[in-house]
């Protein structure tokens, strides 16, 4: 038996053409191969395998960690956690302030997990609680602000006038006298409070970086502050009066204020992760023959029935078995109002029952959608991306390089005849001004803001690469049914009652939108049905009450030995010309009647496609016939339509489109999962939230096609924000470092410049991102098509 060259389905009999190499299962696959004849190395099996070589066995828990300042903290905490017996894997995320642990519950309880992480200034707790005192940092800043203000007041009133050379008659206090000595030591004590207490997180970060073997920005700040403070104390001990407690104070306060503001931005951006973890149920009431029992979610199996009362959360995905209730699923679906659920309706794990009660039959994977989205959201927010990984590597080299430059600058100025104090201050200015805080904050804060904005707009970003690949998309490929169309087939023409009843009896076993419409439109079938057969792309057949009934295309009925009248053939051709799907019903040697249905295009599909066509090549992939595709073939916004493509071949079509550039695929997330996974960027609509979250890179949780252009606009805005941050960070260092090396920058001004740079990056990241469409004018288009109904 021959397999299709494109999709691997059985090609019996094979469809061939002299101009196309290979044998195909249908004309659609042949036409795809004719147009896109470049093979791809990725197969559907590769996409569906989803193997994760880093996966570890055990329970998974999330902790909220207070005290992380940079990527070095991540490395330090991960090493500490995995050293603990019972912890199989650990991953910390500075951008979310959380940590993900895989552990063996038989060797380590969930209550013991925070102690695995806590220590050395870090505090940890469950992800749905605050890890530490929310007011700790504010308290440190208040104390530091008070003593810092007093330090600078002493400088402004007493020390700066003396340093500027004013005569003793103009000074309130002479620094060289007994009162001056008291004043200077008083200033030293106040500066010590600022450096030691307010600056403790910075000093701790420097220690962690040395422990982890990864020099970071805290190390530079700590070296600058402690060097300025230590130099000043030493100067007092030897009787000098020119001290730099002001520099140490400004450095610590400026960086601490920046860290505080940065934490507020980060917490706002990562807040949805905490919201999701709060929706996760940890137990369920399973119904038994004797009543109910409370069990852990891991003890649930597909088909189990769980009881959910008013005010409780649905523990896992499933189907309502009994009861009627209003369920709030807003966190997952974006629907602002509770939805009434009745028997047969699907519910998502994490939904809150607000009115009534339900008995839910556990779904096939016995898992919660909220759990799945929590995992995915954590992955995307903790993913550093290619740009940030490059920045991390630069920072790891930059920090020790700056230390070397500071030493070299000090030595060079000494060799040039500068006073030891001036040379040392030059080296100190190099340390202060070169702190790469802005560089380290540029990407994670902008990405976190983008994730938050996407969630607010009803889009769950499931892969951090979205912000780097979406703006590079050359081709946007659309599935049709459920994406460009509503996905609901409407019967425009039904057969007489006997034909409808027989058709419904056969179609009740078929998996096709038209089949569902026929079954719903007919009275409930009570006939005995045997020998059901499915003929892919053509129709179905079965024995109904002892008589063979065929429902499908005219060619299928002819092949099954039934005659088709010219009138019925004409009705089928007319239906296809109107972009509808005809199905003939026949038995006892001839076709008896025709049923015509169609899937209505979404009202806003044309505006959406037109918006994307301005910057991208737009392609439609459908299983519908070329005749049905004629309705949209003349639309200016669509470059190409691949019609008659079996679902199994969609991934291969996307793979071959990648020869044209970066491909984004938009689908409804059901049988489009392989194609979504094959694409460089996969976007799934609401109906695919459960399945497509594992294959797509972004999931639109509202049933609004207009959000698709918003995904591209938002990612472009986020990418632009990242570039702005990086450009400022690099420009700042490129200008400030040479000035410090030349001795132009005073350490105090260097500290102010460094703080201003970091605050600018934080403030830029905190600005609202515009998700509106921002597309330039369209380029000339070729006539193409979309279709009204397909065999997806």
ZAMARGU-4260 file (C-alpha; in steps of 0.2 Angstrom, whole numbers, plus 5000, padded with zeros to 4 digits):
<rodrens>
0) 5000/5000/5000 | 5007/5017/4995 | 5008/5031/5008 | 5005/5050/5004 | 5021/5059/5000
5) 5015/5074/5010 | 5005/5068/5025 | 5009/5050/5026 | 4991/5044/5025 | 4986/5030/5014
10) 4986/5034/4995 | 4975/5021/4988 | 4972/5024/4974 | 4987/5037/4973 | 4984/5054/4966
15) 4998/5059/4954 | 5003/5072/4941 | 5017/5072/4929 | 5023/5089/4935 | 5024/5084/4953
20) 5035/5070/4961 | 5027/5058/4973 | 5010/5050/4976 | 4997/5058/4986 | 4981/5054/4995
25) 4971/5068/4988 | 4971/5082/4976 | 4974/5095/4990 | 4990/5087/4996 | 4996/5086/4978
30) 4993/5105/4975 | 5002/5109/4991 | 5017/5099/4985 | 5016/5108/4968 | 5016/5125/4976
35) 5028/5121/4991 | 5040/5109/4984 | 5054/5112/4997 | 5054/5098/5009 | 5056/5101/5028
40) 5066/5092/5041 | 5052/5093/5054 | 5039/5079/5055 | 5022/5078/5063 | 5029/5065/5075
45) 5043/5077/5080 | 5030/5090/5085 | 5019/5079/5094 | 5032/5070/5104 | 5035/5084/5116
50) 5049/5075/5125 | 5056/5085/5139 | 5074/5079/5143 | 5075/5090/5159 | 5059/5083/5167
55) 5061/5076/5184 | 5049/5065/5194 | 5040/5070/5209 | 5028/5083/5215 | 5029/5101/5209
60) 5028/5116/5221 | 5029/5135/5219 | 5037/5146/5232 | 5037/5165/5233 | 5054/5171/5237
65) 5059/5188/5244 | 5076/5195/5242 | 5081/5190/5224 | 5089/5204/5215 | 5097/5197/5199
70) 5101/5181/5189 | 5115/5177/5202 | 5102/5175/5215 | 5093/5162/5204 | 5109/5152/5202
75) 5113/5153/5221 | 5096/5147/5226 | 5095/5133/5214 | 5111/5126/5220 | 5106/5128/5238
80) 5089/5119/5235 | 5096/5105/5225 | 5109/5101/5238 | 5094/5097/5250 | 5090/5078/5251
85) 5073/5076/5243 | 5073/5090/5230 | 5075/5083/5213 | 5075/5099/5203 | 5074/5118/5206
90) 5072/5133/5195 | 5072/5151/5202 | 5065/5166/5193 | 5070/5183/5198 | 5058/5191/5186
95) 5043/5183/5195 | 5050/5182/5212 | 5046/5164/5213 | 5054/5147/5213 | 5048/5130/5206
100) 5053/5115/5215 | 5052/5096/5211 | 5053/5086/5226 | 5049/5068/5233 | 5034/5070/5245
105) 5040/5054/5254 | 5056/5062/5259 | 5051/5080/5261 | 5034/5088/5265 | 5027/5103/5257
110) 5028/5112/5273 | 5047/5110/5274 | 5050/5118/5257 | 5052/5136/5262 | 5066/5131/5274
115) 5075/5124/5259 | 5076/5141/5251 | 5076/5153/5266 | 5092/5160/5274 | 5106/5172/5269
120) 5093/5186/5269 | 5081/5176/5258 | 5063/5172/5264 | 5052/5160/5256 | 5034/5154/5257
125) 5019/5147/5247 | 5016/5156/5231 | 4999/5162/5236 | 5006/5171/5251 | 5019/5184/5254
130) 5036/5177/5257 | 5042/5190/5269 | 5037/5206/5277 | 5029/5218/5264 | 5036/5232/5274
135) 5053/5227/5277 | 5061/5236/5262 | 5050/5251/5265 | 5057/5250/5283 | 5075/5249/5277
140) 5072/5264/5266 | 5064/5274/5279 | 5078/5271/5291 | 5091/5274/5277 | 5082/5289/5271
145) 5082/5297/5288 | 5100/5294/5292 | 5105/5298/5274 | 5096/5315/5275 | 5105/5319/5291
150) 5122/5314/5283 | 5119/5325/5268 | 5113/5339/5279 | 5129/5339/5289 | 5138/5339/5272
155) 5128/5354/5265 | 5129/5364/5281 | 5147/5360/5287 | 5158/5350/5276 | 5155/5356/5258
160) 5158/5374/5263 | 5175/5368/5271 | 5179/5358/5255 | 5175/5373/5244 | 5189/5383/5253
165) 5178/5395/5263 | 5187/5404/5277 | 5185/5398/5295 | 5175/5414/5299 | 5161/5408/5287
170) 5160/5391/5294 | 5148/5385/5307 | 5160/5372/5312 | 5178/5370/5309 | 5181/5352/5303
175) 5199/5352/5310 | 5193/5356/5328 | 5185/5346/5342 | 5168/5350/5336 | 5172/5345/5318
180) 5179/5328/5324 | 5163/5325/5333 | 5153/5330/5318 | 5164/5319/5307 | 5162/5303/5318
185) 5143/5307/5319 | 5142/5307/5300 | 5152/5290/5300 | 5139/5282/5312 | 5125/5288/5302
190) 5133/5282/5285 | 5136/5266/5293 | 5118/5263/5297 | 5114/5267/5279 | 5127/5256/5272
195) 5125/5241/5284 | 5106/5241/5287 | 5098/5249/5271 | 5112/5242/5260 | 5111/5224/5268
200) 5102/5217/5253 | 5116/5224/5241 | 5129/5217/5253 | 5121/5200/5253 | 5119/5200/5234
205) 5138/5203/5233 | 5141/5189/5244 | 5130/5178/5235 | 5138/5182/5218 | 5155/5177/5225
210) 5148/5161/5232 | 5140/5157/5215 | 5156/5162/5206 | 5146/5174/5195 | 5151/5192/5198
215) 5135/5203/5197 | 5130/5221/5198 | 5128/5220/5217 | 5146/5216/5219 | 5151/5232/5210
220) 5139/5243/5220 | 5145/5234/5237 | 5163/5237/5232 | 5160/5255/5228 | 5150/5259/5244
225) 5161/5249/5255 | 5177/5257/5247 | 5170/5274/5249 | 5165/5271/5267 | 5181/5262/5272
230) 5192/5275/5264 | 5183/5288/5274 | 5185/5279/5291 | 5203/5276/5287 | 5205/5295/5283
235) 5197/5299/5300 | 5209/5288/5309 | 5224/5296/5302 | 5217/5314/5305 | 5211/5319/5288
240) 5195/5328/5286 | 5190/5326/5268 | 5179/5310/5269 | 5166/5302/5256 | 5153/5296/5267
245) 5141/5306/5256 | 5146/5295/5241 | 5143/5279/5251 | 5126/5285/5257 | 5120/5291/5239
250) 5126/5275/5231 | 5116/5264/5243 | 5101/5275/5244 | 5100/5277/5225 | 5102/5258/5221
255) 5089/5254/5235 | 5076/5266/5229 | 5079/5259/5212 | 5077/5241/5218 | 5061/5246/5228
260) 5053/5254/5212 | 5059/5239/5202 | 5051/5227/5214 | 5035/5236/5213 | 5035/5235/5194
265) 5040/5216/5194 | 5026/5212/5207 | 5013/5221/5196 | 5019/5212/5181 | 5020/5195/5189
270) 5004/5196/5199 | 4994/5185/5187 | 5005/5170/5192 | 5000/5173/5210 | 4982/5174/5205
275) 4983/5158/5196 | 4992/5148/5210 | 4978/5154/5222 | 4965/5146/5210 | 4973/5129/5212
280) 4964/5116/5222 | 4974/5104/5232 | 4960/5091/5236 | 4943/5085/5229 | 4928/5077/5236
285) 4926/5061/5226 | 4909/5052/5226 | 4909/5034/5231 | 4895/5021/5234 | 4895/5026/5252
290) 4895/5045/5250 | 4910/5056/5247 | 4929/5055/5252 | 4942/5069/5252 | 4957/5064/5241
295) 4972/5073/5234 | 4971/5078/5216 | 4985/5065/5211 | 4973/5051/5217 | 4959/5056/5204
300) 4958/5045/5189 | 4948/5049/5172 | 4930/5045/5175 | 4930/5049/5193 | 4915/5059/5199
305) 4919/5074/5211 | 4907/5085/5220 | 4909/5103/5220 | 4898/5114/5231 | 4894/5133/5231
310) 4910/5143/5234 | 4921/5129/5230 | 4933/5128/5215 | 4932/5114/5202 | 4948/5104/5206
315) 4951/5097/5188 | 4945/5099/5170 | 4930/5088/5167 | 4912/5087/5161 | 4896/5091/5172
320) 4888/5074/5176 | 4874/5081/5187 | 4868/5098/5193 | 4867/5115/5187 | 4877/5130/5193
325) 4885/5146/5189 | 4904/5145/5187 | 4916/5159/5186 | 4930/5154/5174 | 4936/5172/5171
330) 4954/5169/5176 | 4956/5156/5162 | 4943/5162/5149 | 4943/5180/5152 | 4924/5180/5153
335) 4919/5193/5165 | 4902/5185/5171 | 4899/5167/5178 | 4893/5155/5165 | 4878/5143/5168
340) 4884/5125/5167 | 4872/5110/5165 | 4875/5092/5162 | 4886/5089/5147 | 4895/5105/5148
345) 4914/5106/5150 | 4921/5115/5166 | 4939/5120/5169 | 4949/5116/5184 | 4951/5132/5194
350) 4933/5138/5190 | 4923/5145/5205 | 4906/5139/5208 | 4896/5154/5213 | 4878/5148/5213
355) 4872/5130/5215 | 4882/5113/5215 | 4889/5101/5202 | 4895/5083/5201 | 4909/5084/5188
360) 4916/5068/5179 | 4935/5070/5178 | 4942/5072/5161 | 4954/5061/5152 | 4970/5068/5159
365) 4964/5072/5177 | 4972/5089/5177 | 4967/5107/5179 | 4968/5120/5166 | 4974/5132/5179
370) 4988/5120/5184 | 4993/5119/5165 | 4992/5138/5163 | 5002/5141/5179 | 5016/5130/5173
375) 5016/5138/5156 | 5015/5156/5163 | 5029/5152/5175 | 5040/5145/5161 | 5037/5161/5150
380) 5040/5173/5164 | 5056/5164/5170 | 5062/5162/5152 | 5076/5174/5149 | 5076/5173/5130
385) 5091/5174/5118 | 5093/5193/5121 | 5094/5192/5140 | 5105/5177/5140 | 5117/5187/5129
390) 5115/5202/5142 | 5119/5190/5156 | 5135/5184/5148 | 5140/5202/5144 | 5137/5206/5163
395) 5147/5191/5169 | 5162/5198/5159 | 5159/5216/5162 | 5159/5216/5181 | 5177/5209/5183
400) 5183/5219/5168 | 5177/5235/5177 | 5186/5230/5193 | 5202/5228/5182 | 5199/5245/5174
405) 5197/5253/5191 | 5213/5246/5197 | 5222/5251/5181 | 5214/5268/5182 | 5220/5271/5199
410) 5238/5265/5195 | 5238/5275/5179 | 5234/5291/5188 | 5247/5288/5202 | 5260/5285/5188
415) 5254/5301/5180 | 5258/5311/5196 | 5241/5312/5204 | 5239/5312/5222 | 5235/5295/5230
420) 5218/5302/5236 | 5214/5308/5219 | 5219/5292/5210 | 5209/5281/5222 | 5194/5292/5220
425) 5196/5290/5201 | 5196/5271/5203 | 5181/5273/5215 | 5171/5283/5202 | 5175/5269/5189
430) 5167/5256/5200 | 5152/5267/5204 | 5148/5273/5186 | 5150/5256/5178 | 5137/5247/5188
435) 5127/5237/5175 | 5111/5238/5184 | 5102/5246/5169 | 5109/5232/5158 | 5103/5218/5169
440) 5085/5226/5171 | 5082/5230/5152 | 5075/5213/5146 | 5066/5205/5161 | 5056/5220/5166
445) 5050/5224/5149 | 5046/5206/5146 | 5036/5205/5162 | 5027/5220/5158 | 5023/5213/5141
450) 5016/5197/5149 | 5005/5207/5161 | 4998/5218/5147 | 4995/5202/5136 | 4985/5194/5151
455) 4975/5210/5153 | 4971/5209/5135 | 4965/5191/5136 | 4980/5183/5129 | 4990/5170/5138
460) 5008/5170/5132 | 5015/5152/5134 | 5032/5155/5127 | 5044/5169/5130 | 5051/5167/5112
465) 5035/5176/5106 | 5043/5193/5110 | 5058/5189/5099 | 5049/5179/5085 | 5032/5187/5082
470) 5040/5203/5075 | 5050/5193/5063 | 5035/5184/5056 | 5034/5184/5037 | 5019/5173/5034
475) 5003/5172/5044 | 4994/5156/5040 | 4976/5154/5046 | 4966/5138/5049 | 4948/5141/5043
480) 4935/5132/5053 | 4933/5139/5071 | 4946/5153/5066 | 4941/5163/5051 | 4924/5156/5053
485) 4912/5153/5068 | 4915/5134/5068 | 4896/5131/5069 | 4889/5123/5054 | 4871/5129/5049
490) 4860/5118/5039 | 4854/5129/5024 | 4844/5114/5016 | 4838/5098/5024 | 4832/5082/5017
495) 4815/5075/5019 | 4811/5066/5036 | 4816/5048/5031 | 4832/5054/5023 | 4836/5065/5038
500) 4833/5051/5050 | 4844/5039/5041 | 4858/5052/5039 | 4857/5056/5057 | 4858/5038/5062
505) 4875/5036/5052 | 4882/5053/5056 | 4880/5051/5075 | 4896/5041/5074 | 4906/5053/5063
510) 4917/5067/5069 | 4914/5082/5058 | 4905/5098/5060 | 4892/5094/5047 | 4888/5078/5055
515) 4885/5086/5071 | 4873/5098/5063 | 4864/5084/5054 | 4862/5074/5071 | 4856/5090/5080
520) 4843/5094/5066 | 4835/5077/5065 | 4825/5068/5078 | 4835/5057/5090 | 4840/5041/5080
525) 4832/5025/5087 | 4838/5014/5073 | 4850/4999/5074 | 4866/5004/5066 | 4880/4992/5062
530) 4896/4992/5051 | 4900/5010/5052 | 4913/5015/5040 | 4922/5032/5038 | 4928/5037/5021
535) 4941/5052/5024 | 4936/5067/5015 | 4921/5059/5006 | 4908/5054/5019 | 4902/5039/5030
540) 4892/5024/5028 | 4883/5011/5039 | 4869/4998/5039 | 4854/5006/5047 | 4840/4993/5052
545) 4847/4981/5039 | 4849/4993/5025 | 4865/5000/5019 | 4865/5019/5020 | 4878/5031/5012
550) 4880/5049/5016 | 4893/5060/5007 | 4900/5066/4991 | 4892/5060/4974 | 4908/5051/4970
555) 4907/5041/4986 | 4889/5036/4982 | 4894/5030/4965 | 4909/5020/4971 | 4897/5012/4984
560) 4885/5007/4969 | 4872/5020/4970 | 4866/5030/4956 | 4865/5049/4957 | 4852/5059/4947
565) 4858/5074/4937 | 4846/5085/4947 | 4855/5080/4963 | 4872/5082/4955 | 4867/5100/4950
570) 4862/5104/4968 | 4879/5098/4974 | 4888/5109/4962 | 4877/5124/4966 | 4880/5122/4985
575) 4899/5121/4982 | 4899/5136/4971 | 4890/5145/4986 | 4904/5140/4998 | 4893/5127/5006
580) 4895/5108/5009 | 4883/5096/5001 | 4880/5078/5007 | 4870/5066/4998 | 4860/5053/5007
585) 4857/5036/4998 | 4851/5019/5000 | 4843/5005/4990 | 4853/5008/4975 | 4851/5027/4972
590) 4854/5044/4980 | 4838/5050/4988 | 4840/5068/4994 | 4853/5081/4998 | 4858/5090/5014
595) 4867/5107/5012 | 4876/5115/5027 | 4889/5129/5029 | 4901/5137/5041 | 4898/5156/5042
600) 4913/5167/5041 | 4916/5178/5056 | 4910/5196/5054 | 4927/5203/5057 | 4938/5191/5048
605) 4941/5203/5033 | 4947/5217/5044 | 4958/5206/5054 | 4966/5198/5038 | 4968/5216/5030
610) 4977/5222/5046 | 4989/5208/5045 | 4991/5209/5026 | 5000/5226/5028 | 5016/5218/5035
615) 5014/5199/5032 | 5010/5187/5018 | 4993/5179/5023 | 4989/5161/5019 | 4973/5151/5022
620) 4975/5132/5025 | 4958/5122/5023 | 4952/5105/5020 | 4938/5112/5010 | 4936/5109/4991
625) 4944/5122/4979 | 4926/5126/4973 | 4921/5131/4990 | 4936/5141/4992 | 4931/5152/4977
630) 4921/5163/4988 | 4936/5171/4995 | 4949/5168/4982 | 4947/5186/4975 | 4950/5194/4992
635) 4965/5206/4991 | 4971/5203/5008 | 4974/5184/5006 | 4990/5179/4996 | 4986/5161/4994
640) 4974/5147/4999 | 4979/5129/5001 | 4962/5119/4999 | 4958/5101/5001 | 4972/5099/5014
645) 4969/5084/5026 | 4971/5089/5045 | 4986/5077/5046 | 4995/5087/5032 | 4993/5104/5039
650) 5009/5103/5049 | 5019/5098/5034 | 5011/5113/5024 | 5017/5125/5038 | 5034/5117/5038
655) 5036/5120/5019 | 5030/5138/5021 | 5045/5140/5032 | 5056/5140/5017 | 5048/5158/5014
660) 5053/5164/5031 | 5046/5165/5049 | 5029/5157/5049 | 5015/5161/5062 | 5000/5149/5062
665) 4983/5154/5069 | 4971/5140/5073 | 4957/5134/5085 | 4968/5123/5094 | 4959/5106/5091
670) 4967/5096/5077 | 4978/5111/5073 | 4990/5107/5087 | 5004/5099/5076 | 5003/5114/5064
675) 5004/5126/5079 | 5019/5117/5086 | 5027/5116/5069 | 5025/5135/5066 | 5038/5147/5073
680) 5024/5156/5081 | 5008/5147/5086 | 4992/5157/5091 | 4977/5147/5097 | 4959/5154/5099
685) 4948/5152/5114 | 4941/5134/5109 | 4959/5128/5110 | 4964/5134/5127 | 4965/5116/5134
690) 4975/5108/5120 | 4983/5122/5111 | 4992/5129/5127 | 5004/5114/5125 | 5007/5117/5107
695) 5004/5136/5104 | 5015/5150/5109 | 5000/5162/5113 | 4982/5158/5117 | 4968/5171/5114
700) 4956/5167/5129 | 4942/5177/5121 | 4932/5172/5106 | 4938/5187/5097 | 4948/5186/5081
705) 4953/5204/5082 | 4965/5200/5096 | 4976/5191/5084 | 4983/5207/5076 | 4984/5214/5094
710) 4996/5199/5098 | 5008/5205/5085 | 5006/5224/5090 | 5009/5220/5108 | 5024/5209/5105
715) 5031/5222/5093 | 5029/5235/5107 | 5037/5224/5120 | 5052/5221/5108 | 5054/5240/5105
720) 5053/5243/5124 | 5067/5230/5126 | 5078/5238/5113 | 5075/5255/5121 | 5081/5249/5137
725) 5096/5240/5130 | 5101/5255/5120 | 5100/5267/5135 | 5110/5255/5145 | 5124/5253/5133
730) 5124/5271/5128 | 5126/5276/5146 | 5140/5264/5150 | 5149/5269/5133 | 5148/5288/5138
735) 5150/5287/5157 | 5165/5274/5159 | 5177/5284/5148 | 5173/5300/5158 | 5176/5291/5174
740) 5193/5283/5168 | 5199/5301/5164 | 5195/5307/5181 | 5181/5319/5175 | 5167/5311/5186
745) 5167/5314/5204 | 5162/5298/5214 | 5146/5307/5220 | 5141/5312/5203 | 5145/5295/5196
750) 5133/5288/5209 | 5119/5299/5204 | 5122/5295/5186 | 5121/5276/5189 | 5105/5278/5199
755) 5097/5289/5186 | 5101/5276/5172 | 5093/5262/5182 | 5078/5272/5187 | 5076/5277/5168
760) 5075/5259/5163 | 5063/5254/5177 | 5052/5269/5173 | 5052/5265/5154 | 5047/5247/5158
765) 5033/5253/5169 | 5025/5263/5155 | 5009/5256/5147 | 5012/5246/5132 | 5001/5250/5117
770) 4992/5234/5110 | 4983/5243/5096 | 4986/5238/5078 | 5000/5249/5071 | 5002/5243/5053
775) 5008/5253/5038 | 4999/5253/5021 | 4996/5237/5012 | 5007/5231/4997 | 4999/5225/4981
780) 4990/5209/4983 | 4987/5194/4972 | 4969/5187/4971 | 4966/5173/4983 | 4953/5164/4993
785) 4946/5159/5010 | 4933/5146/5012 | 4916/5144/5022 | 4917/5126/5027 | 4931/5113/5028
790) 4934/5095/5033 | 4946/5100/5047
</rodrens>
